[in-house]
Amino acid sequence: MKAFEANHPYYTGTGARILVTRRTAKTATVTQYGVTKRCRIEQWPCGEVIRWNGQMVYASHTDEAHTRLLEKQAAEELEAAACRAEAEARSTQMFTTMLQNGMSAAEAESRLNTLREGIRIA
């Protein structure tokens, strides 16, 4: 079970970094942006948790975990960019084909927009 340690940084769910400056059995003194506050430590099945400014802070959200999360988000963003580029290339190909088949540019654009509006992402 993960526990808070004094003089270690932790992260909120939104990625804000806080520092546990002191710790007792039931409380943790937390500092962020010069604001210091004592928080009650709660025991959850995943480990210790504190509430900081309306957000949950888990003892498992350390620097290493935050770095892994950022790396995962960067990989997902690269994958999404590749998907967008592929979709744009397909759209360009469809537009070119429509023009080659004698369709006006305005009509081809209208049809592509209709196709895009019909796409639903689950």
N, C-alpha and C positions, 0 to 999 in steps of 0.2 A: 504494500500500500504506500502511495506517495505521500510525503509529508513536507510541509513548508520548512525551509531552513533560513536562518538569519543571514543577511547580506547576500541574498541571491535574488536575481530578477525573475519575474514571472509575467505572463501575458494574459490579458483579458480576451474574451471571445472576439473582440473587434481588432485585436492586435496591439492594443496599447500596452506599453511596458511599465510595470510597477516594480518597486524594490521592497522586499520584506527586510526592514532594518532591525527588528527585534521580534522575538517570539517567546511566548510562554506556553504552558500546556493548553490553555483555552483561547488565547488571543494572539494575533499577529499585528505588529505595528508596520503600516504600509506607507510608503512615500511615492508620490507621483507629481511631477511638475512643481515641486516645493511644498506640496500639500501633504501633511502627515495625518494619519488617522489610525485608530485602533479598531481592528475588526475581529469579530468572534469567529473562531474556527469551527466549521461543521464537519462531521465525519460522514462521508458518503461511501457507497460501495467502491467507487473508483479511486478514493483517496480523500485527502483533505480539500476543503473548499471554503473560500471566503467571499463575502459580497462587498464589492467595491463600487461605489457610485452607481448602484443599480445594475451592475454586471457581476457575473460569476467569474471567479478566478480559481482555477484548478491548480493544485500543486504539481500536476503532471505537465502543465504548460510552461516548460522551461525554454531556455535559449535553443537547445538542440531540437525540441519539438517545434518551436517557432520557425527555425531554419528549414526543417523538413516540410512544414506547411507552405512556406514561401516558395520552395523549390517545386512542390506539387502544383501550386497555383501558376507558376511561370510555365511549367510544362503544359498545363491545361490551356493557357492563353496561346501558346505556340500552336497547339493542336487546333484551337478554334480559328486562329488566323489562317492556317493551312486550309481548313474547311471553307472559310469565307473566300479565299483566293480560288479554290477549285470551283465553288459555286459561281463566282464571277466569270471565270473562264467558260463554264458551261453556258451561262447566260449570254456572253458575247458570241459564242458559237451559234446559239439558237437565233440570236438577232441577225447575224450574218447570213445564216441559212434562209431566214424569212425574207431578207432583202434580195437574196439571189433568186428566190422563187417569185419575185415580182410584187411583194407586199411593200406598201409605203412605210417609211420610217415611223410615222406617227402611229399607224395601225400596229406595227410590230412592237413598238414600245408599249402601247396599250395592252396588247396580249401578254407581254412579259409581266407587266404590272399586275394583271389579273391573275396570272400564275403565282406570283409572289404573294399576293394577298390570300390565296387559297392554302398556303403552306401553314401547317400547324405543328408546333414542336411540343411533344408530350413531355 
